[in-house]
Amino acid sequence: MKAPTFAEEISALTRAVDLADGRLSDAPITAARQTLEKIGARSQLAPDRTVVALMGATGSGKSSVFNALVGESLARTAATRPTTRRPFAATWGEGAAELLDWLDVPDRATRPDDASGLILLDLPDIDSTEEDHREIARRMSEVVDVLVWVLDPQKYADAVVHHEYLRPMAAHADVTMVVLNQADRVTQPEVGNILRDLRHLLAADGMHGVEITAVSARTSAGIAELRTRIHDIAATKQARLARARGDILRAAQQLVSAADGAAAPSGAITDKNRARLLDASFRAAGIPAVAAAVRGSQIRRARAQVGWPPVRWVAKLRPDPLRRLHLDRKVSDPALARTSLPGPTPVQEAAVRSSAHALVSGATRELPDIWRSGILQDVEGRIPAVVSNLDSAIAAVDYERDSRPKWWVLMGTLQVALITAAIAGSLWLGGLYLMDYLRMPPPITPMLWEIPWPSALIIGGLAIGALLALLSMVFARVGGNRKAHRVTRRLREAVARTVDRQLVAPLRTELDDYEYFRASLDTILRR
């Protein structure tokens, strides 16, 4: 796999920090942001310069090594307590003032330019009794390009050096050197034993492959070689970039640690858990009650349209189930639409919470606990709004309020014709009775088989009308069931859209962001 470029690593760390913000603990995120800011600032200040800092504990002879490398006594030395109170810089050539100001190094001396671009710093002791001195050393260790640790045969295994500095700086092994000073105070075999032991200690610190050199500032043994090596490192102009990449690697490792190893998630948003959440949401939204209201409203309208005319008015006296739920009119603004459905019961809302929790738990297995906890809290906090918005989703559905089946028109017309025939037969028969009562000559009454036409019209109009009314109500119930089924499908789709948009989609975003976070860190760690 192709190694990432420096620009790709910067972009990857920036993405990882942005994605981790608010999801992981603040400390590693803040440290990573500071790393990015430091790298950006350093790249703008004398990028052709290499800052090499000598660091060490009290008595290691760090300042003596500095003077020996420079070639004259610039840094104060003493045999007892440390005398380096603030950083001192030796610069080879001009043009380093702005960078040294950024590093906050006021004391400086200029050496003849040798084209190396070297800036050599002598720093306060890391174990100084003065807190300010220790803070300066710690701060400078975070910003210089190359670290040269000056140790001595007596305290080369000092826990402060190894545990508080070298081990946390393991990612910077490429820009770290270790110098064993005062090698003249022990025998040559002892020097060899110390160097072997030191290599083991450095390996335990994660500092594999770090250069180790034995010198003596007092006798100048090994100083020339160390000076040449430092100048060669500076001349390559690569130390700054190597230090920056080490900082990026350490920041990425800290983010991985904060993310409990950033393991690949083994869970997913399953259809089963999503279906369980939707079923609970359907019940909480009152879909069964709305479906029953749709069915009842359709049957009521059918009675008023195709019922037996003498009793149609009774249907209009009954309240419209959809009207009682405020679902009998079109919605101009779905966001403001509301129904008069009773809110979900505590049991129904608890079922939504439980199913949402199961969905998140199943999808976030193996995620860092802090990241997973944040997702659970986010989903938990969304549930009241989701439950509230379900009512708007229900109100905005198309209930086919103005739809009227064509057979209603035909059947209604036929029913009117039949009742009109029955009325006509009644009037006809009434006229015959009146003529008989007035002793008028009776007209010839036409017959339908053996039944007079007036009676046939009355009987046929009433009987056939009643039968058709019964058949119409059967068809109306079938139509009501079908309409309720269609509307229920729309209701489920509306509720599903609301749940997916407000619960499932944010969860998918969280999972995608975590995968993107892991991929960004992997870009850095795979080199």
VMD Tcl script that draws the C-alpha trace (Angstrom):
set ca {
  {0.00 0.00 0.00}
  {1.35 3.42 -0.95}
  {2.58 5.48 1.99}
  {0.63 8.72 2.56}
  {2.20 12.06 1.78}
  {2.71 14.71 4.44}
  {-0.21 16.73 3.07}
  {-2.44 13.63 3.20}
  {-1.45 13.04 6.82}
  {-2.26 16.64 7.74}
  {-5.66 16.33 6.07}
  {-6.30 12.96 7.73}
  {-5.49 14.28 11.22}
  {-7.64 17.36 10.62}
  {-10.58 15.15 9.62}
  {-10.06 12.82 12.57}
  {-9.99 15.74 15.01}
  {-13.13 17.30 13.54}
  {-14.96 13.98 13.67}
  {-13.81 13.21 17.21}
  {-14.81 16.65 18.51}
  {-17.66 16.22 20.97}
  {-17.41 12.43 20.76}
  {-14.14 11.71 22.57}
  {-12.49 13.26 25.60}
  {-11.21 16.80 25.16}
  {-7.54 16.31 26.06}
  {-6.34 14.37 22.97}
  {-8.46 16.52 20.68}
  {-7.03 19.72 22.11}
  {-3.52 18.29 21.86}
  {-4.08 17.31 18.22}
  {-5.41 20.77 17.36}
  {-2.39 22.35 19.00}
  {-0.17 20.02 17.00}
  {-1.80 21.12 13.75}
  {-1.51 24.78 14.72}
  {2.15 24.32 15.68}
  {2.97 22.54 12.42}
  {1.23 25.25 10.42}
  {3.03 28.04 12.25}
  {6.44 26.34 12.05}
  {6.09 25.76 8.31}
  {5.77 29.53 7.81}
  {8.85 30.42 9.87}
  {12.27 29.81 8.29}
  {11.35 26.41 6.83}
  {14.95 25.98 5.64}
  {16.22 26.14 9.22}
  {16.68 23.13 11.53}
  {16.34 23.65 15.27}
  {18.37 21.15 17.30}
  {17.95 21.25 21.10}
  {20.23 19.74 23.72}
  {18.21 18.36 26.61}
  {19.21 16.57 29.73}
  {19.07 16.26 33.48}
  {21.13 18.05 36.08}
  {24.82 17.15 35.96}
  {24.77 15.58 32.51}
  {27.12 18.25 31.14}
  {24.63 19.45 28.57}
  {25.94 23.01 28.46}
  {29.50 21.75 28.20}
  {28.54 19.67 25.17}
  {26.82 22.75 23.71}
  {29.98 24.84 24.10}
  {32.10 22.06 22.65}
  {29.85 21.80 19.60}
  {29.80 25.57 19.10}
  {33.55 25.86 19.60}
  {33.52 28.49 22.31}
  {32.04 29.07 25.76}
  {28.67 30.62 25.08}
  {26.58 28.73 27.63}
  {27.40 29.00 31.32}
  {28.63 25.83 32.97}
  {29.03 24.79 36.57}
  {30.03 21.74 38.53}
  {27.15 21.98 40.98}
  {23.59 23.22 40.36}
  {22.38 23.96 36.82}
  {23.17 27.39 35.45}
  {21.05 27.31 32.25}
  {18.10 29.41 33.31}
  {16.61 30.04 29.88}
  {17.25 28.76 26.38}
  {20.37 29.90 24.58}
  {20.67 29.67 20.79}
  {23.63 29.50 18.47}
  {22.63 30.15 14.86}
  {24.79 29.44 11.85}
  {24.07 32.41 9.62}
  {21.54 35.24 9.78}
  {17.78 35.18 9.23}
  {16.63 33.18 12.27}
  {15.34 36.04 14.40}
  {11.62 35.55 13.65}
  {11.82 31.82 14.32}
  {13.70 32.36 17.60}
  {11.14 34.94 18.65}
  {8.39 32.37 18.00}
  {10.38 29.84 20.05}
  {10.78 32.51 22.77}
  {14.57 32.26 22.85}
  {15.87 35.76 23.69}
  {19.52 34.79 24.23}
  {21.30 34.03 20.99}
  {24.63 34.18 19.22}
  {25.43 34.05 15.53}
  {28.06 31.73 14.05}
  {29.56 31.92 10.57}
  {27.15 30.70 7.90}
  {28.00 27.20 6.68}
  {24.80 26.72 4.63}
  {23.56 24.11 7.08}
  {20.80 26.34 8.48}
  {21.46 24.93 11.95}
  {20.09 26.49 15.10}
  {21.51 24.81 18.21}
  {19.72 25.33 21.53}
  {20.91 24.78 25.09}
  {17.82 24.26 27.29}
  {17.26 24.32 31.06}
  {17.51 21.02 32.88}
  {14.40 18.85 32.74}
  {14.72 18.08 36.47}
  {15.54 21.60 37.59}
  {14.40 22.64 41.03}
  {12.79 25.65 39.36}
  {9.33 24.93 37.97}
  {9.79 27.60 35.30}
  {12.93 25.87 34.04}
  {11.18 22.51 33.78}
  {8.26 24.12 31.95}
  {10.62 25.76 29.44}
  {12.30 22.43 28.79}
  {8.96 20.68 28.39}
  {7.61 23.36 26.04}
  {10.71 23.43 23.90}
  {10.72 19.65 23.60}
  {7.35 20.00 21.84}
  {8.44 22.50 19.19}
  {12.08 21.94 18.21}
  {12.95 19.88 15.13}
  {15.59 17.54 16.59}
  {16.10 16.42 20.18}
  {19.58 15.52 21.37}
  {19.42 13.93 24.81}
  {22.59 14.36 26.81}
  {22.94 11.65 29.45}
  {25.74 10.74 31.82}
  {27.01 7.36 33.06}
  {25.50 7.89 36.51}
  {21.92 8.85 35.55}
  {21.47 7.48 32.03}
  {18.60 5.31 33.34}
  {16.87 8.18 35.15}
  {13.13 7.48 35.29}
  {12.31 11.16 34.69}
  {14.12 11.10 31.36}
  {12.69 7.80 30.20}
  {9.14 7.82 31.57}
  {8.26 11.51 31.28}
  {10.09 12.38 28.06}
  {11.52 9.58 25.93}
  {8.62 7.16 26.19}
  {5.93 9.77 25.33}
  {8.15 10.93 22.44}
  {8.52 7.46 20.91}
  {6.85 8.66 17.71}
  {9.80 11.03 17.25}
  {12.54 8.43 17.20}
  {13.54 9.57 13.71}
  {14.49 13.03 15.02}
  {15.99 11.95 18.34}
  {19.65 11.38 19.22}
  {21.13 10.21 22.50}
  {24.56 11.36 23.62}
  {26.37 9.66 26.50}
  {28.56 12.43 27.87}
  {31.41 12.08 30.37}
  {32.52 8.85 28.74}
  {36.04 9.66 29.96}
  {34.96 9.04 33.56}
  {34.42 5.30 33.04}
  {36.47 2.60 31.38}
  {35.99 1.62 27.78}
  {34.35 -1.74 28.67}
  {32.00 0.11 31.00}
  {31.10 2.49 28.17}
  {30.20 -0.50 26.01}
  {28.04 -2.02 28.77}
  {26.27 1.30 29.37}
  {25.56 1.76 25.66}
  {24.10 -1.78 25.43}
  {21.95 -1.20 28.50}
  {20.89 2.17 27.13}
  {19.80 0.58 23.85}
  {17.60 -1.87 25.79}
  {16.07 0.99 27.79}
  {15.40 2.98 24.63}
  {13.83 -0.04 22.96}
  {11.54 -0.42 25.97}
  {10.62 3.25 25.53}
  {9.69 2.57 21.89}
  {12.79 4.41 20.65}
  {14.00 1.74 18.24}
  {16.93 2.66 16.03}
  {17.83 5.90 17.84}
  {21.41 7.01 17.29}
  {23.59 6.70 20.42}
  {26.97 8.39 20.64}
  {29.52 8.40 23.46}
  {31.43 11.69 23.88}
  {33.39 13.68 26.40}
  {32.94 17.42 26.45}
  {35.99 17.71 28.73}
  {38.40 15.84 26.45}
  {36.48 16.58 23.17}
  {36.37 12.85 22.41}
  {33.59 12.18 19.87}
  {32.61 15.89 19.72}
  {33.84 16.40 16.15}
  {31.88 13.40 14.93}
  {28.75 14.56 16.81}
  {29.13 18.06 15.37}
  {29.42 16.70 11.86}
  {26.39 14.47 12.35}
  {24.24 17.34 13.65}
  {25.30 19.64 10.80}
  {24.56 16.87 8.28}
  {21.06 16.41 9.72}
  {20.48 20.16 9.49}
  {21.80 20.33 5.94}
  {19.29 17.77 4.64}
  {16.43 20.15 5.57}
  {14.27 17.09 6.35}
  {14.26 17.18 10.14}
  {11.45 19.70 10.38}
  {9.20 17.53 8.22}
  {10.20 14.38 10.11}
  {9.41 16.07 13.42}
  {6.05 17.23 12.10}
  {5.21 13.72 10.94}
  {6.23 12.39 14.33}
  {3.89 14.88 15.97}
  {1.09 13.80 13.66}
  {1.75 10.15 14.46}
  {1.73 10.79 18.20}
  {-1.51 12.80 17.94}
  {-3.09 9.96 15.95}
  {-1.93 7.40 18.51}
  {-3.43 9.47 21.32}
  {-6.74 9.65 19.46}
  {-6.67 5.89 18.92}
  {-6.03 5.41 22.63}
  {-8.88 7.78 23.52}
  {-11.09 5.73 21.18}
  {-10.26 2.49 23.00}
  {-8.19 1.28 20.09}
  {-10.64 2.47 17.40}
  {-11.71 -1.08 16.61}
  {-13.84 -1.86 13.59}
  {-17.52 -2.05 14.59}
  {-19.07 -5.49 14.34}
  {-22.67 -4.30 14.49}
  {-24.94 -2.69 11.92}
  {-28.40 -1.20 11.51}
  {-30.31 -4.42 10.90}
  {-33.68 -4.67 9.16}
  {-35.00 -6.55 12.19}
  {-34.16 -3.80 14.68}
  {-35.38 -1.08 12.32}
  {-38.67 -2.95 11.79}
  {-39.08 -3.27 15.56}
  {-38.58 0.49 15.96}
  {-41.05 1.25 13.18}
  {-43.70 -1.07 14.65}
  {-43.39 0.68 18.01}
  {-43.60 4.06 16.26}
  {-46.69 2.98 14.29}
  {-48.48 2.18 17.52}
  {-47.29 5.36 19.23}
  {-48.53 7.40 16.25}
  {-52.01 5.90 16.59}
  {-52.12 4.40 13.10}
  {-54.67 1.68 14.04}
  {-57.06 4.36 15.36}
  {-56.60 6.49 12.25}
  {-57.16 3.50 9.97}
  {-60.41 2.72 11.82}
  {-61.46 6.38 11.44}
  {-60.74 6.25 7.69}
  {-62.84 3.11 7.35}
  {-65.69 4.58 9.41}
  {-65.63 7.88 7.52}
  {-65.76 6.12 4.18}
  {-68.72 3.98 5.23}
  {-70.51 7.05 6.62}
  {-70.03 8.90 3.33}
  {-71.24 5.85 1.41}
  {-74.43 5.68 3.49}
  {-75.09 9.32 2.72}
  {-74.54 8.75 -1.01}
  {-75.90 5.28 -1.82}
  {-77.93 4.35 1.23}
  {-81.68 3.87 1.06}
  {-82.97 7.39 0.44}
  {-85.58 7.41 3.24}
  {-82.84 6.87 5.87}
  {-79.83 8.59 4.28}
  {-80.24 11.60 6.53}
  {-79.53 9.41 9.55}
  {-75.96 8.89 8.30}
  {-75.40 12.64 8.15}
  {-76.38 12.96 11.79}
  {-73.51 10.73 12.83}
  {-70.18 12.54 13.44}
  {-67.44 12.01 10.88}
  {-64.62 10.00 12.57}
  {-61.99 11.88 10.55}
  {-63.46 15.22 11.55}
  {-63.23 14.28 15.21}
  {-59.49 13.70 14.64}
  {-59.13 16.95 12.64}
  {-58.22 14.92 9.58}
  {-61.12 16.02 7.42}
  {-59.39 18.97 5.72}
  {-56.36 19.51 3.54}
  {-53.12 20.67 5.11}
  {-51.50 23.84 3.75}
  {-48.32 23.59 5.85}
  {-47.36 20.04 6.87}
  {-44.98 21.38 9.52}
  {-47.88 23.03 11.36}
  {-50.39 20.23 10.84}
  {-51.82 18.65 13.98}
  {-54.44 16.07 14.80}
  {-56.58 15.60 17.89}
  {-55.32 12.07 18.39}
  {-54.51 11.27 22.00}
  {-50.77 11.25 22.64}
  {-48.90 7.97 23.00}
  {-49.32 6.19 26.28}
  {-46.30 5.80 28.58}
  {-46.14 2.16 27.53}
  {-46.08 3.09 23.83}
  {-43.39 5.74 24.31}
  {-41.36 3.30 26.40}
  {-41.63 0.80 23.56}
  {-40.21 3.40 21.15}
  {-37.34 4.10 23.54}
  {-36.63 0.43 24.05}
  {-36.62 -0.37 20.34}
  {-34.46 2.70 19.59}
  {-32.01 1.62 22.26}
  {-31.88 -1.88 20.76}
  {-31.26 -0.39 17.31}
  {-28.36 1.74 18.57}
  {-26.90 -1.01 20.75}
  {-26.89 -3.46 17.89}
  {-25.33 -0.97 15.48}
  {-22.62 0.39 17.78}
  {-21.04 -2.79 19.06}
  {-17.26 -2.41 19.41}
  {-17.43 1.38 19.17}
  {-15.51 3.24 21.90}
  {-17.59 3.44 25.06}
  {-17.51 7.24 25.12}
  {-18.51 7.47 21.44}
  {-21.22 4.85 21.88}
  {-22.54 6.54 25.00}
  {-22.77 9.82 23.12}
  {-24.79 8.17 20.34}
  {-27.17 6.60 22.86}
  {-27.67 9.95 24.59}
  {-28.24 11.70 21.27}
  {-30.87 9.18 20.19}
  {-32.47 9.24 23.63}
  {-32.71 13.01 23.42}
  {-34.32 12.89 19.98}
  {-37.17 10.56 20.94}
  {-39.54 13.19 22.46}
  {-39.28 15.32 19.31}
  {-39.73 12.27 17.10}
  {-42.85 11.18 18.99}
  {-44.19 14.73 18.74}
  {-43.47 14.95 15.01}
  {-45.30 11.71 14.35}
  {-48.54 13.63 14.82}
  {-47.55 16.09 12.09}
  {-46.65 13.19 9.81}
  {-50.08 11.65 10.41}
  {-51.87 14.95 9.72}
  {-50.04 15.53 6.43}
  {-51.05 12.21 4.83}
  {-53.46 12.16 1.88}
  {-56.74 10.75 3.17}
  {-58.55 10.88 -0.21}
  {-61.12 13.19 1.37}
  {-62.70 14.24 -1.92}
  {-62.58 10.91 -3.67}
  {-65.92 9.41 -4.69}
  {-66.16 6.04 -6.46}
  {-67.99 6.14 -9.79}
  {-70.36 3.42 -8.72}
  {-71.63 5.75 -5.99}
  {-73.01 8.09 -8.68}
  {-74.63 5.25 -10.59}
  {-76.06 3.62 -7.50}
  {-77.22 6.91 -6.03}
  {-79.01 7.82 -9.25}
  {-80.63 4.40 -9.41}
  {-81.74 4.67 -5.78}
  {-83.35 8.04 -6.49}
  {-85.08 6.59 -9.55}
  {-86.42 3.67 -7.50}
  {-87.71 5.83 -4.69}
  {-89.23 8.16 -7.29}
  {-90.98 5.15 -8.87}
  {-92.31 4.12 -5.47}
  {-93.59 7.64 -4.85}
  {-95.14 7.73 -8.33}
  {-96.84 4.38 -7.67}
  {-98.12 5.69 -4.33}
  {-99.54 8.80 -5.98}
  {-101.06 6.71 -8.75}
  {-102.67 4.36 -6.27}
  {-103.83 7.28 -4.15}
  {-105.48 8.85 -7.22}
  {-107.36 5.61 -7.91}
  {-108.62 5.52 -4.32}
  {-109.72 9.12 -4.59}
  {-111.63 8.50 -7.83}
  {-113.31 5.51 -6.24}
  {-114.18 7.60 -3.20}
  {-115.74 10.27 -5.42}
  {-117.70 7.60 -7.31}
  {-115.98 8.53 -10.48}
  {-115.66 5.97 -13.23}
  {-112.42 4.07 -12.57}
  {-109.84 4.21 -15.34}
  {-108.33 1.08 -16.74}
  {-105.28 0.22 -14.63}
  {-102.44 -1.43 -16.56}
  {-101.10 -4.67 -15.12}
  {-97.65 -6.09 -14.74}
  {-98.49 -9.72 -15.01}
  {-101.06 -10.07 -12.22}
  {-99.97 -6.94 -10.32}
  {-101.33 -3.48 -11.03}
  {-98.65 -1.09 -12.10}
  {-99.13 1.30 -9.16}
  {-98.55 -1.57 -6.72}
  {-95.65 -2.86 -8.82}
  {-94.02 0.54 -8.72}
  {-94.44 0.81 -4.96}
  {-93.31 -2.72 -4.17}
  {-90.52 -2.73 -6.73}
  {-89.23 0.72 -5.84}
  {-89.13 -0.03 -2.11}
  {-87.97 -3.63 -2.24}
  {-85.36 -3.25 -4.94}
  {-84.16 0.03 -3.40}
  {-83.76 -1.62 0.01}
  {-81.93 -4.58 -1.54}
  {-79.62 -2.31 -3.50}
  {-79.01 -0.31 -0.34}
  {-77.93 -3.48 1.46}
  {-75.65 -4.47 -1.43}
  {-74.26 -0.95 -1.56}
  {-73.31 -1.09 2.11}
  {-71.53 -4.39 1.53}
  {-69.56 -2.80 -1.28}
  {-69.02 0.32 0.85}
  {-67.47 -1.76 3.63}
  {-65.17 -3.45 1.15}
  {-64.27 -0.04 -0.27}
  {-63.75 1.33 3.24}
  {-61.39 -1.53 4.07}
  {-59.46 -0.96 0.86}
  {-59.21 2.76 1.49}
  {-58.13 2.14 5.06}
  {-55.46 -0.21 3.73}
  {-54.20 2.39 1.25}
  {-54.15 5.14 3.84}
  {-52.48 2.84 6.37}
  {-49.72 2.23 3.86}
  {-49.26 5.96 3.46}
  {-49.34 6.45 7.22}
  {-46.65 3.82 7.69}
  {-44.55 5.43 4.98}
  {-44.94 8.86 6.58}
  {-44.04 7.57 10.03}
  {-41.13 5.59 8.59}
  {-39.82 8.72 6.85}
  {-40.02 10.66 10.10}
  {-38.29 7.93 12.11}
  {-35.64 7.38 9.43}
  {-34.97 11.10 9.10}
  {-34.80 11.87 12.81}
  {-33.45 8.66 14.32}
  {-32.05 6.23 11.78}
  {-30.31 8.76 9.51}
  {-28.43 10.44 12.40}
  {-27.36 7.00 13.58}
  {-26.09 6.16 10.10}
  {-24.21 9.47 10.09}
  {-22.60 8.59 13.42}
  {-21.53 5.19 12.11}
  {-20.24 6.71 8.88}
  {-18.35 9.37 10.82}
  {-16.76 6.71 13.01}
  {-15.66 4.75 9.94}
  {-14.30 7.96 8.42}
  {-12.53 8.68 11.72}
  {-10.94 5.22 11.69}
  {-9.96 5.53 8.03}
  {-8.36 8.92 8.68}
  {-6.28 7.54 11.53}
  {-5.37 4.49 9.48}
  {-3.99 6.81 6.79}
  {-1.48 8.07 9.37}
  {-0.75 4.82 11.19}
  {-0.21 2.60 8.14}
  {3.13 4.22 7.17}
}
mol new
graphics top color blue
foreach p $ca { graphics top sphere $p radius 0.5 }
foreach p [lrange $ca 0 end-1] q [lrange $ca 1 end] { graphics top cylinder $p $q radius 0.2 }
display resetview
